Amino acid sequence: MPVHLLELGGTLYAQKDSFLAGAKGVSLGLAWQKRIGTGLFGGEGFIMQKLEGDGYVFLHAGGALTELQLRPGETVRVDTGCVVAYQPSVDFDIEYVGKLKSALFGGEGLFFARLTGPGRVWLQSLPCRGWPTASSPPRRAPAGNPRNRARCWRPVQRQELGARRQPSSR
């Protein structure tokens, strides 16, 4: 997602690890969440990326990307992992949803991000925290699957690898 910082007043807050690249004149820093509850339960932790400058920055997002222009006092509530970036004029806070049953069995979180305008907000439909990584083990097949009876892959820790090596006798 390309964003021209000069058009936004020179500053943008983004979720951690979302920065891909920036033009000359762009600096990347850290921004700390001002509210303890937002840092603890907000899904992104206490640290956000603070992008400053007058050039273009490129951020990554998962799924469909939506840009909202919030009017003063207008509020949007979304899953905490769906927030990609927002202007400093936007108030970012979290709110307790209060449905433990939905959180445990429905795949929803217990908290929503509450963004209050004025300012621009970018949201993603597929939070990156759910993406598999190259280091993730493959998912195990269901027990009824005959392929599951074959050898299953198991992650091996570095300590185990070291213990398996036989000392060489010279």
Secondary structure, 3 states (H helix, E strand, C coil): CEEEHHHHCCEEEECCCCEEEECCCEEEEEEECCCHHHHHHCCCCCEEEEEEECCEEEECCCCCEEEEEECCCCEEEEEHHHEEEECCCCEEEEEECCCHHHHHHCCCCCEEEEEECCEEEEEECCCHHHCCCCCCCCCCCCCCCHHHHCCCCCCCCHHHHHHHCCCCCC
